[in-house]
Amino acid sequence: MHRDPHVSTDTSNAALMARRRAALPAGLGQTYEVFVERAENAEVWDVEGRRYIDFAGGIAVLNTGHRHPKIVEAVKAQLDQHHHTCFQVLAYENYVELAERLIELTPGDFAKKAFFLSSGAEAVENAIKIARAATKRQAIIAFGGGFHGRTMMGMALTGKVAPYKTGFGPFPAEIYHAKFPNPLHGVSVEDAIASIEAIFKYDVEAARVAAIILEPVQGEGGFYVAPIPFVRALRQLCDQHGIVLIADEVQTGAGRTGTWLACEQWVDAGVGAPDIVTMAKSMGGGFPISAVIGRAELMDAPGPGGLGGTYAGSPLACAAALAVLDVFKEERLLERSQAVGARLTAGLHGIASRLPCIQDVRGQGAMIAIELFTDGDLSRPDADLTRRTCAEALRRGLVLLSCGVHGNVIRILVPLTACDALLDEGLAVLEASLATAVAGK
């Protein structure tokens, strides 16, 4: 292999970071200065041989773990057949089979259709396109703290300015933000619904609103769960005004919350299903694919050529996604998600009893987070303590992610395939790291 003589042969983390900084733009962030050499299930080894427990899961992409054998096998088999034709030119069966299986898993007692794209942001953009085409309306309501992607429409929908929207405007018009329920920070369900009614009163009439989009559990926003009374009120508002209800399940989907889709829990609680669901991340087991699944009459609104993409629903990604569905069934990963969540929640409550800086342990299924405050004071979210805890955890061999509007939430997205011993080891490292960060103030 030809090697540029000007490129260093040093492959340490530091040397690779130096090359990265020289070649890549500053806006392409990197949480940790670590380069991965190999990974297996819920463990990662860097280029210097250090081992890490992965509580980040590629930001909710690896519910089935790193390099699950069945997924690897499926992709290799597909690679031996064909790897790209563009589905809109020459089709292939595994795309259709995947759509059929996802439709069957998606709640709602009505006819549905589905199609595929490459990223979560693309799925969200296309859900908005479909809602606008079907309703002949333009306005969209999203929520403060929500995250829906880094494309222009994704940024417009996202309810957090820094770092996602800073310097990139103007954004697409007719996007309005309501409050998301957050009792910990003083926002009740009633406050949130009142903020939507205020939008109808002061900004845009309900008859011009095409869709309301929300995450069943806010991801980047801080792992706040949408309360059932709130979702019920949204469903009623949408039914009353002819508005499409979109559940953005990019992060919550594929079993993270203990059901295949988090919105299944809405239906179980007597709330109607969303009209459109978006998926991505773990549905492909690490391969780039996203989905839009919705009411057939809505999905058929755009004309031929209005939906799709060159790489959308690639044969390799469809093969991986079908294998993910098989793994969930064979290994009973929905039950495992609930067990992982219960174990993490119990462990984190134990840590909170010893470290009062943790003032909330919350989540759904295995989508769990803790929120940190200075001296346990709810008026003082502690982003600095959060940063120092994550840095100390990495030094001790645990990969964590922070999130939240105040930057004071630590979220856990460990693969559902991680064994109990690894979960316990990770929790022990988290406690030691947090205690060290508190003591180091």
N, C-alpha and C positions, 0 to 999 in steps of 0.2 A: 504494500500500500504506500502511495506517495504521501509523505508528510512534509508540510511546510517547515523549512528550517528555522523560520522566525517564531514558530509556535513552541512554547515550552513543553518538554516531556514530563514535567512534574505534574502528577495527577492528585496531589493533596487537595483537601477542601479549600485551603487558602489560595493555592495556585489557580485552581479552577474558578474561584470567585474573582480573582484578578482578571482572568480572561473573560469572564462573564461581564464584568463592569465595563471592559473595553469594547465589547462587541454588542451588548444589548442595551436598550434604552432604560433610563432610570425609572420610568413609569411602570415597567414590568417588575412588580414587587417580588420579593422573596422573603418569606417569614424567617427562615433559618439558613445560615451559611453552611449548608450540608449538601453534598452530592451523593446520590444513591448508587451503589454498585449492584445490589441484589435485594430481593424481598421475598418473603414467604408468609402467607396467611396474615398474621397481625404483627409481624416483625420485619424490620428493615436493617440492612447493614450498609454503612457508607463506604466511600472509596479508601478510607483509612482502616477499615475493619471494625469500626465501632458498631455495636448493636443497639437498636432502639425499639421500644414497644410503640406501636402506632395507634394512638388514640385519635388521630385525625382522619384516617381512611381516605386520603386524597380529597378532602372536603366532601365527605358523604358519598364517594364514588365506589368504595370497596366494601359494601355490605357483605359480599361473598369472599372477601379477603384478597390478598395479593396472589395472583397466579393460581387461581383455583384450577385443579387438574382437569375438571370436566369442561371448563370454559376454554382453557388452553387447547385441549383436544379438539373441541368444536371449531375453533378458529383455524387451527392447522388443517383440519379436514376441508373446510371451506376454501382455504388458500390453494389447495390442490385442485379445486374445481374452477373457480373464477373469483376475482377479487374486485372487479369494477366493470359495470356496463352503463351506469346511470339508470336507475329504475324507470325513469320516465321515457327512456329510449328502448331498452330491452329489459324486461322484467324478470324476476326470479321468485321462486315459490316461498323461500323462507321469509321474505318481506310480508307476504300475504298471511302466512301462518302466524307470524308474530302479531300482526294486527288482530287477527281472529282471537288469539289467546288473551291479548290485553283487553279487548272489548269484553270478553267473558268475565274478566276479573274486575272490571270497572263498575262501580255501583250505579244504580239508576234503572228503573223499570221502563225503559224506552229504547227504541232502536238507536244504535250508535255506529259511528265509523271512526277510523283512526288512520293516521299517516305519520311518517317519520322525517326527522331532520337530524342535524349533527350536534346541536348544543342546546342547553336550557334556554338561553336568550332567544335563539331561533324559534323554539317552541312557543315561548311567550309572545313574541312578535306575531307569529302566525295565528295564535289564539285571538289576539286583538284584531287582526285582519279579518278573521272569520266572523267575529262578533259584529264588527262594523258592516261587513258585507251583508250579513243576515238581517240586521236591524235597520240598516240605512241611517244609522246614527253615528256620531263622532266621539262624544265625550266618554272618558274612562275615569273611574274612581279607583284609586289604590290607597295604600295606608302608610302612615308614618312608620319608619323602621323597617318597612318591607324591602326586600331585595329581589330584583327581577332580571338582572343581567347588565352587561356593559355596552351593549349596542345603544344607539340613540334612543329608541323607544324603551329599551330596558332601563336606561338611566333615567328617562323621564318618569317611568313608573316607580323607580326605586325611591324610597322615602328616607334617604340619607345623603347629605351633600358630600362631606369629606369621607373618603378620598374619591368616591366614584363619580361625582358630578362636577367637581371643582375645575373650572377653566374650560369646560367642554360645551357650554350652552351656545346659542339657544336650543331648546329641546322641542320635540313635537308638541303641538298645541293641544288644548282640550284634555289635559291630564290634571286631575284634582286629587288632593290627598286628604283623607279623613284620619281621625285618631284610631289607633288600635288599642283594644282593652289591655290595660296593664296596671292592675291594682297596686302592685309594689311601688309604682311611680305615680299613683294617684289618678289613673284613668279607669273609670268604671265602664261596664257594658253600656250603661245609659249615656255616659259621656260620649262614647264612641258612636253610638247610633245618632245622638243629637248632632254630632259633627257632620254626619252624612246629610241629615235634614237641613243643616245650615248651608251645605253646598247647594242643595236643591233650592234653597231660599235666596242665597246671595250670589251664587256663581253660575249655575246652569240648571235649567228645569229638568226634572226627572225624565221627561219625554224625549230629551236629547241625549240621554246617557245610554251608551251601547252596552257597557259591561262594568261590573265590579270585580276586581281581582284581588285575591288574598292568598297568603300561605297559611295552611291549617296550623302550622307551627312556624313562627317567624324564624328564619335561619340566621342570616347575618345580623338581623335585628336583635337577637338575644335569646332565642329559644322560648319565646312566649307563646303559649298555647291559646288558640282562639277558643274562648268559652262557648259551650253549646248554646246558651241563651243568645249570645251574639250572632252565631251562625244562623240560628233559627230566625232571628230578626232580619238578617241579610236576605235569607231565602224568601221571607215574606215580602220584603221591599222589592226584590227583583221580580217576584210574581206579580205584585201589584202594579208595577210600572213597565213590565215587559223588558226588563234588563237581564242580560246574560250574566250568570254567576260563574266565574272562572276560579278553579282551585289550582294554584301553582304548587304542584307536588314535586318539583325538581329535586328538592332536598329531602322532603318527607316521604316520598314514594319508595317503592321497592323494599318494603318491609321495615323501614327504619323505626316507625312508630308502633310496631307490634301488629299491624295489619298491612296488607299489601299496599293499600293507599290509606292515608290518614282520614280521608273523607268517608271511608267506610264507617268510621266511628260516629260521624254525623248521622248517617242513616240508621245505625243501631240505636241512636238516641232519639229517633223519631223525627229527624230533620231530613228534608228532601235532599237528593244528591245534587252536586253541582252540574251545570249544563256542559261545561268543558273542563277537562283536566289536562294539565301539562306535566310531562315526566322527562327525566334525563338522568344524569349522574349514575346511581347504582343499577339502573335497569340494564346497562350494558356491561356490567362487571369490569369496568376499566376501559372499555372501548367506546369511542364517541358516537352516541346516538341519543336522540330525544324523540318524544312522542306528543302528539296532540290527539286526544280522544274525546269525542263529544256527541251530542245529539245529532242524529243523521241529518235532520232537516237544516240544522245550522251548518254542519260540515259541508253540505252540498251547495251552500250559498255562493262561494267563489267559483268563477267560471274556469274551464280547462286552461291550464297554464298559470293560474293564479297562485297555486301552491307548489311546493317542491324545492329541489336544490340539487346541484351536481353530485354531491357526495351523500346526500340525505338518505338515510337507511341503507348504508352500504352492506353488501353481502356479508362481510366479515363481522360488522357490528350486529347485524340481525342474527347471525349464527351465535354470537356471544350472548345476546339477549335471550334467545331461546334456551341456551344452556343455563342461564341465570334462573329462568323459570323452573327448569327441571331440578336444579340444585335446591331451590326453595322448597319444592315439594318433597324431594327425596330426603333432605336433611332436616326437614320440619323447621325451617329457619324463622317462620313467623312465631312459633312457640319459643324458639331460641331468643328471638328479639325481646320478647316479654321477660324471659328469664334473665337476659343480660341487663335489661333495664332495671329489674328488681334488685339485682346484685349491686349494680352501680349506685342506685338510689340509696340502698341501705348503707353501703360503704361511705357514701358522701355525707349522709346524715350523721354517721358516726364521726367523721372528720369535723363536720360543722359543730358538733357538740364540744369539741376540743379547741376549735379555732373560730371564735365568734366573728371574725371578719367575713365568714360565709353567712349571709343572711337569707339566702334562698337556694333550695335544691329543687329543680323542677324539670319537667319534660314529659314525654309521651313515649311509651315503649323504650327503645334503646337510644332515643334522642334526648340526652340528659345534659343539664348545665348547672353550674353554680354561679352565683353573683356575689361579688366582693365589694365591701364597703369599709372605709376607714373606721376602725374602732367599733364596727358594727352599727354605725350611724347611717340610716337610710337616706339621709340628705347629703351624704358624701361618698358617691361612687368612686371606687379606687382603681383607676386605670393603671396607675404606676405599679401598684402591688400585683395587678394581673400580669403586666409585662414582665416583671421580675420573677414571678412564679413560673411563667412559661419558659423563660430563659434558664432558670435553675433546673427545671424539669428536663430540658434538653441536655443540659450538662450531665444529668444523672441517667440519661438514656430513655426519656419518655417524650414523645411528640404530642404536644397539645396545641389547640387553636383557641384564640380569644375571639370575641365578637361583641355585639351590643352597641346601641347608640352612644352609650357612655364609655365604651371600651373596657368594661369591668366584668365581663362574663367569660368564663372558661367553659367551652362546649366539648362534649365527648362524642366522637363518631367512630368508635372502635369497630372493626369488622365483627359481624354477628357470629362468625366462625371462630372467634378467639375463645380459648378454653378458660375455665374459671380461674385456674392458677395464674394465667397471664393477666386477667382482669384484676385480681387481687394484688399482683406485683405492681401493676400500673397505679392502682389506688394508693399503695404504700409510697411509691415514688412521688405521687401528687401531694400527699400529706407532708412528706418530708420537705418537698420543695416549697410548699406554701409556708410551712413553719419557718424555714430558713429565710424566706422573703420577708415575713413579718418581723422576725428577729433582727434583720439587717436594716430596718428603717432608721 
